[in-house]
Amino acid sequence: MAWKTLKRWMRHLESRGEMLKIARPVDVEYEAGAIADLLVKNDGPAVLFEQPRLPDGSISEIPLVMNIFGSNDRTLRALGASHETEVGDRMVAMMKPDIGAYMRAPWKALPLVRDALAMPPRKKWRGNCQRIRLDTDLTKLPIPKTWPMDGGAFVTLPLVVTKDPISGEHNLGMYRAQVFSEKEIGLHWQIHKHGADHAAAIGEAQKMPVAICMGGPPELIFSAIAPLPDNLTEYQFAGILGSRSLRITKAVSQDLMVPAEADIVIEGYCIPGETKLEGPFGDHFGFYSLTGQYPVMHVTAITARKDAVLPATIVGLPPMEDGYLGEAIGRQFSPVLQFQHRDVKSVHLPLETGFHNLAIVAAKQRYPRQARKTALGLLGAGQMMFLKAIITVDPDQNPKDLEALLDALNDKVEIANDVIILEGMVADSLDASSPYENVHDKLIIDATTIPERDPRSDNLPLEGSFKQATPKWRQGLAESNIFTELESVKNIPEVTDARMLRNNMLVVTTNIEGSPSPKTGSETFNDGAETARIARISQLKNSIWQLDSKKCLRWLFITNDDMDLTCKKARRRLLWQLTSRFDVGRGLFFDEDQQRLCWDATTPIPSEIHGVRRWPAITLHSEETLEKVAAHPELAKYEWPVHLEFGGAS
């Protein structure tokens, strides 16, 4: 089912009891975002702020709505899909039509024909998005500022329209947009994005038309974030999703075609090469992304529907609404990924890791090292190039099952042979743990069963080849030794707490003197403190390994003591902590025989000599904001998750 407009989708949510309306004034600075955060972390409803209060104290005439995609079921309905892979199945049918089946039963091709006919966008002389010409003043829109250290108000569900200056094809991307002034707004397109490609192609000193659209049919949101092939535009894909051609109309002040049913359209231009300092911004990794120079857009017009609503989201410590959007895209596009990478059975990008930090891949394993080949292929697949780590598991294993993952790591990974490091690879610009912007090392962990004909297999003789030595436990022929010195570990002075995750897998927390505060981060280089942190981790690692005389503690995880290892959902928090504060090149240590691995996920301290950049603060609401949220009687039944507390920080 296509929703056609944002209002139709909102009415559907209201009819299902999934829309909380707050009629009293709510501040767009901090308060609205915190309410949305509380709701999404409790599987709560969407929320409509009927009187959003602007920073100057005035009430915006345009309502603000948040958390409209805040659950897996909600995203499925927003897509109009009947099941989790419907969109991908339709895409594969178009990429590789079954001609024989259609010849025998032509009516089976009707859905394919319908999708093909829906692809070309349809031009309208005037769109509903242009019914009202608003003042050209961005500060009058209810654009939220969600976190205390944000550099300003940000459009967080922007549909940024640019045009290829050579082909004329339009691109719809989602790049956050910071309001700089009444007529200037930032465009956070990274160097890997199509917007940056278009800017590079148009040349410096020339005006490049840009439009930032908000609202409209929900399929526009999904189109903007979908991993589409280069020969399929977002406008075409939106038509496929909605089963009807997307209506577009010419912008009133720029040479662009914009979605006719959008709620608000901000038109303007940027000049390639002209930038402004953008950020910080509380981002999906749970930290503030660092400041940087990004393009600035000069606003020439703002238009809106008569019944316009401004949709927004809040991103930060997961789970968040953007996580549900990302999971929906991952599930829906899994058939396409499997079509392109036939060895993939299923993929899971854990919400807790911000998607780009970890992928768990169930992969076929018919021949030696097949899963590793699959992992390497995925690292070249679109946005998966940003991944920090990939763990491959057996094809019959559910990659979403965290307990099964721990079992596989404990029982099927020989550190010397199954842990692979790739140096100097592409990184996400938003990952502060990387020593260099856009560059980091990557990690592949092969946690699959050894297949037949593998040099390590004991099942079949290999002709014309040597056998590769490997422990009996790795072949599944014997039990491995068990680490039994947990209580001794707890008595080590540097250890705050310790827990066994599996027989040969230990996590310990420790206090690091001079470690950046979760609330403030650190902008100041302190070479001495970072040197001391490294020495402390080394000492702690060695002390624990000395207790492990049988060398059976293959996995040692060390992280800060700002989390409680015993609280509810502690392992979910640990998953975030072990990936977000961890850099492959800086944080992996092996013993002399490479039988044991230490994974250092303590917060690094900015240091020039050790290659640690500024370390950002964690996205945490202020006490004042939390008090405002607590004053709303409609929210009394919701609680903040205990596992997301940081050593007393709220």
N, C-alpha and C positions, 0 to 999 in steps of 0.2 A: 504494500500500500504506500502510495506517495502522499506526503503531507502537504505539498505545494507551498505552504507558508509556515513560518514559525508559530503564528497564532493558532493554526490548526493543531500543531503538535502540542502546544501548551494546553489547549482545550481537551485534548485526549488525556494528557497527564492529570488534569483536574478531574475528569470523569472517572479516573481510576483511583482517585484519592492520593495522587502523587504530586500534588502541588500545594505547598504551604504559602498562603498569602499573608504578608505583613503590611497592614495599612498605615501604621504609625511611621513617622520619619526615621530613616536609618541612614547613617553616614556611609558614603561611598568610600571614605578613607577608613580602612581597617575593619570596621564593624560588619559591613556586608560580606566581605570576604571571610571573616572568621565564622560567621553564621553558616555560610556555605561549607566551610571546612568541617565544622562540627556535624553538619547533616551528612556529608558524604562519608565521613568516618564512622557513621552509625547506620549506614544503609538507609538514610532518610530520604525525604522527598525533595523535589525541586523547590525552589523558593522564589517568589515574586515580590520584589520590593516596590510597592505602589507609589511610595514617596521617597525616592532616593535623595538624600540631602548632600548637596555639593559642598566643597571645602569653604566656599564663601558664605555658607549658611542658607542659601536659597534651595528651593525644592525643584528638581528637574521635572519638566513636563513629560519626559520619556521614562517609563518604568524600566527597572533593571531586573533581569531574571538570571538565576544561577543554578547550577547542578541539574540541568535538564538531561544530562547523559550519565547520571551518577550511579548506574548499576549495570550489570551485564544484561539483564532482561530489558532494561530501558534502551540500551544501545541497539539491541536486536530489533525492537519495535520501531525505533527511529529509522533504522535502515529499511524497514518494511520487509524484512526477511523472515521466512518461515522457519529457518534452522540456521545453525552456526556457520555453515559453509555454502549457503545458497549463492551468494555473490560470486565467490570463487568458482563454483561449479559452472555458473553462467559464463564467466570469463573464459574458462578452459574450453567450453563448448564453442565459443567464438574463435578461440585461437586454433583449435583443432576439431573442426566439425566432423561428425561421423556421417560422411556422405552416403555410405552403404545403407545405414539405418534409415536415413532420410529418404533414400530412393525407395526402400521397401514400405515405409510408412511416412509419407510426406507431412502428415499433420504433426508429427513429432518435431518438425523444424519450425513450427509456428512461434515458439518462444524465442528462438534464435532470430527469426525475421523481425519479431517485435522489438528486440533489443537493438537490432541493426537500424531499424527505422527511427528509434528514439535517440540515436547518437547525435545527429546533427542538431546543434542548437537552433532555435527559431527566433528570428529578430522581431521585436515589437517597436512600433513608432515611439511609444512612450511607456515607460515602466511604472508600476505602482511605487517603486522606490523613489520616484521623482515627483510625487504628489505635493510635497511641501519642500520649499527652499528654506533651509535653516540659516541662521546667522553663521558666518564663517568664523566660528569661535569654538575650538575644541573643548575649552574649559566649561562650556555649558552642557556638555554631554555627561551622563552618569557613568563615566569610565572609572572603575575602581582602582584604588591603591590598596594592595592586599597585605603587605608586610612592612614592618617598621623601618627597615633599612632599604626598601625599594627606592630607586632613583626618582620615581615619580609615579603618576598614574599610567597604567598600561592597558592597551586593548589586548585581551587575552584569547579571544576567539576571532581574530582578524582573518578575513578572506582577501588576501592581497592580490590584486590583478595587475599583471604586467604583460607586455607584448613583445614578442621577438621582432626586433627591427628589420630582420631580413625576410623571414617567412610570413610575418603577420599573425602567427598563431598566438593565442592568449594562454597565459599560465595563471593558475589559481593556487597560491601557496599560503601557508599559515606561518607568518613570521611576527612575533610579538612587536608591538608598536608603542613606544614611550612618548607620551605627550610632553613636548618641550615648552610650548607656549600656545597662544591662541591659534596660530596658523602654522606651527611646525610640529612635526611628529617623526619619531625615529622609525627606521625599517631594519629590523634585526635579521637580515638575510645573511647567512653564513656563506663562505666562499664556495661551498659545495652545492648551493641552491640555484634554481633556474633564474630567480630574480637577479642574482649576482651575474649570471651568464648574460642576461639581457642588458644589464648595465655595462658590462665589459664590451658588448658588441656595438652599443650605440656610440661609444666614444666620449671622451671628457668634454666638458663645457657645453654639451648639448642637453636640452631638457628632455627627460624621459618621463612619459606619462605613467602615473600610478593611481590606482584606486584601492581604498581599504573599505571593504564591505562588511557589514555585520548583520547577522540574522538571515532570514530567508529560509528556504526549504532545508531541512536537516541534512539532506544528501549533499549539500554544498560543503558542509563541514567535513564529511567523510571523504569527499572527492579531494579536498585540499590536502589531506594528510595521507591519502592512499599511495602505496608504492606502484605507481602506474608506469607502463612502458613509455618510451619517448614518443611513440607514434599514436598515443591515445591521450587526448587533452582532458583536463579536469571537467570542462564543460560537457564534453562527450560522455564522460563517465557518469556525471550527474544525471544525464538523460537516461543512461542504462539503469542506474539505481532507482530513479523515479518512474521508469517505464513510460516516460513521455519526454519529448524534447524540452530541454531547458530553455526557458524564455530569457532572452537577453535584450538589452537596449543600449543605445549610445549614451555615454556619459555626457552631462550637460556642459562641461568645460574642458574635457580632455578627449583625445582621439583613442578611446577605449570602448569596448563593449562590456557592460556590467550585468550581473544577474537582475532581471527585472523585478523579481519578488523579494529582493533584499529589504531589510528593514531600514537600514541607514547606509549611505554611501558617502565616504569622504574622498573627494577627488583632489588631485594635485600633481606635482611633478618633483622629481629629484634630479640633481645634476651629478652625474657620475664623477667620483673623485671628491665630492663635498661630503664631509662627515662631521658628526658631533659625538661627544663622549656619551655613551649610552650605558644604563645600568647604575648600580646593581639591580638585580631582579631575582626574587625568590623563585627558584626553578624546580623542575621535576625531579632532580636528584636529591632534593631536600636541603640544598644549600642555596645561598645567593650566588648567582653567576657573576663572574668578575666584570668590571667595567671594560669597555672597549670602544673603539671608533667605528661607527656604523653610519650608513647613509641617512640623510635627513630629507623628509618630504615637505614641500611647501604646499599648503592647502589652498585650493582655488575655489572650491564649492563643497557644501554639505547638503545632501538631500535626504528625504525620509518618506516613509509611508505615512498615511494618515493615522494609522493605529500602531506606530512603530514601538518596538520593545528592543532594548539593548541587551543581548545575551553576553554573559561573561563567565569565566571560570577562574578558579584559584589553583595554582600549582605549588607544590612544596613537598613536605614529607609524605610519602605514600602511606595509605591508599588515598588517591585523589581522582577527580573526575577524568582528567586526561589519561589516567591509567586505564579506565574502562574503555575510553575511546581507542587507546592503543591496543588493548586486548581484543576488542571487536574487530579491528582491522587485521590483526594477526590471525584470528580464527577464520575470518571470511576469506582471507587471501591464502590460506594454507593450501587449497587445491592448486593455485597458481604456482606457489613455491614448490610443491611436489611435482608439478608438471615440468618445471624448469630444472629441478634437482630430484631426479627420480629415486635417489637413495634415501630421501627424507621420509620418515613415517609421520612424525609430528614434531612441532617446535613449541617451546614455552619460553616467553620472555617475562620473568617474574615481575609483577607490578612493584614489588618492594625494591627492586634494583634499578628502577628508572629506565627499564627496557634496554638501554645501550650498554649496561654494565655486564649483563650475563644472559646467555641463551643456553637452554637445556634442550638438546636435540636427540630424539629417538631415531636412530639410523640403522639401515640395513647393514648386515655384517656377513656377507657371503664369502668374502675373500680377505686376505690379510690387509689390515690398515684401511679398510674401506671407509670406516667412520671418520678417520682423519681426513681422508680425501673429501668427504662430504663437508666437514667443518671448514676446510680451506675454501671450498666453493662458495659456501654461505658468506664468508667474509668479503666476498666480492659482489654480494647481492644487495644493491640499493643501500638503504639506510643501515643494513647489517654490517656495513663496513666500519661503523662506529663501535662495534662490540669490543668490550675489554676482555671477555672470557667466553669460551664455548666449552660446555661439557657434553660429550656424547655418551648416550646410554643405549642399552639394547632396544631393538625395535618393538618388543612387546611390553616395554616399561612405560608407564604414564609419566611424562616429563613434568607434570604439575605436582606430582607426589613428592613432597620434600623429604619424607622419611625414606622413601625408596631411593631417592638421590643419595642420601647419607649412607645407605646400605651399599650402593654401588661404589661410592668413593672409598668406603672402608674395605670392601671385599674384592674389588676388581681393578684397583689402581696400584701399579708398581711405580713408585716415584721416578726411578731412573729411566724407565722406558715409556711411561704413559703420560708424562707431563712435558708438553712442548711449548717453547717460548718463541714467539716471532718478534724480532726486534725492529723498531723504527717504522711503525705502521700508522695508518690514518686514525685520528682520534676525534671525538666529539669536541667541538669548541667549548662546550659548556662544562666539560669535565675538569675541575680544578686540580684533581690529583695528578694529572699528567705534568711531567716536568717542563714540557714544551707545549705551547698552544697548537692544537690540531695534530700532534704527534705523540704516540706512546707505544709501548710494547704490548703484545697480545698473548693470551694464554689459551692453549687447547689442552683439555684433560680428557683422555680416552678412558671411559669407565664402562666399556663394553666387554662382553665375554670373549675370550680368545677363540677365534674361529678355527675350523680345520684347515690344514695346510699352512697355518701360520708357523714361522720358525720356532715360536715358543710352545706350540702345541705338542702334547705328548700322546695324541690319539692316533696320528698317522705318521709313518716313516716318510721322510722327505728325500727324494732322489736327486742327487746332484747338488745338494745344498747342505750347509751346516745348520745345526740346531742353535737357537739362541737361548742362552741360559736364563732361567726365570724361576722364582720360588714355586714350590708345589702348591702353595695356597693360591697363587695367581692363576694357576691352571685349573683351579677348582678341585684339586686332588687331596687337599689337606687343610686343616684349620690353621690359621696363623696364630702366633703368640699374642697374648693379651697384656696390655699395659695395666699394671695393678698398683701404681704408686700415686694415686690421686691424693690421698691424705698427705703424703710427703710433699707433693707439689703445693698444696694449700699452705704449708708451713714455710715456703720460700718467702723471704721478706718482701720481694717485689710484687708478689701475687696478692691481689685483692680478693679474687674469687676464682674458682675453677670448676668446670663441669665436663664430664665425659659425654660426648655426643654419640660415640660408638666405641667399641672395644679398643680401637687403635686411633681414636680421634679425640683430641682434647682442645677445649677453648679456655683461655685464662684472660682475666681482666687485670689491668695494672694502672697505677696512677703515674702520669707523666708530668713532671715539674715543668712549668712554662708552656704547657700545651695550650693552644688557642681555645678560648672560651666558646662553648656552643652558641652563646648569645651574641658574641661580638666578632669572632674570628680573629685574624691578625694580619695587619698590613706591614708589620715591621720585621725586617730580617734580624734573626738572632742565631748566628752561626754556632755560638757556644751551646745554646739550648738544644739545637738540633743534633749537634755532635753528642751531647749527653743523652738525648733520647735514643739515638742509634746504639750507643754503648749499653744503655739499660736493656734494650731489646736483645742485644747480643748476649749480655750476661744472663738474662732470664732464660733465653733459649738454651744456652749451654748448661745452666743449672738443671733444667728439666731433662735435657737429653742425657745428662750424667746419671740421672735416676733410672734411665731406660737402658739397662745393661744388655737386654736382648734386642735392642734396636727395632722394636715393634710399634713404637708410637709414630706412625707414618705421617699423621696430620697433627700439626700444632698451630692453632689459631690464637693470635694475641690481639687484643683490642683494648680500648680505654674503659675505665671503670665508671663511665657515666651511664651505664645501662645495668639493669638487674637481670641476671641470668636465670632467675627463678620465676619471673613474673609471667602472667598469661601472655601468650603470643611472643614469648622471648625469642623463639627461633626465627620468627618473621623479622623482628627488629635486628637480630643478629645477621640475617641475610643482607639487610640494608647496610649494616655497619661494616661487614666484611668486604663489601664490594665498593661502597662509596668512598671509603677512606684509604683504599688500597690502590697502589700502582704496581704493575707487574715488574717493571724494571727495578723499582726501589724496595719492594716489599716481600720478595721471595728469597728464602735462604735454604740451602741444602746442607746436609751433613757430608763428611768427607767421602762416604760411599754412595751418596745420593739415594740412600734408602729412606731418608726422612726429610720432610719439608716443613719449614716454618713460614707461616703466612702472617705478615705483620700488617695489621689494619689499625694501628694507633694513628692518631691525628699527627701528620707531620708539622713541623714548625718552620715557617718561612726562612729560607737560608740560601744565600748566593752560592756558597761553596758546595752545598749538597743538592742544588738544583730543585729547591722547593719554592714554588711561586706563592703569592699571597694566598692565605687560606681563608675561605669565606665562612661567615656565620651560618648557623642552621636556621631554617625558617621557623621561628617561634613567635607567637602572638604576645603582645605586651600584657601586663597585668590589668592595665586600664581597659584594654579591649576585651579581655576575658570577663571583666566585671560588667561591661555593657551587654555582652552576649548573655550572661547569666540573668540579667534583669528582664529578659523576654520570657513571659510565662509559657509561650508555645514551645519553648526549647527545654523546659525543665526535665523532660524525660530522657534527654540525651546526655551522655557523659563523654569526656575526653579520654581516649585510650591510654591506659597506664604504661603500656610498653613503648610509648613515644615520648616519655619524659626523659629529661637529660640532667641527671644529677641535681635535681631540685629546680631546674629551669622549666618553666611552663610554656 
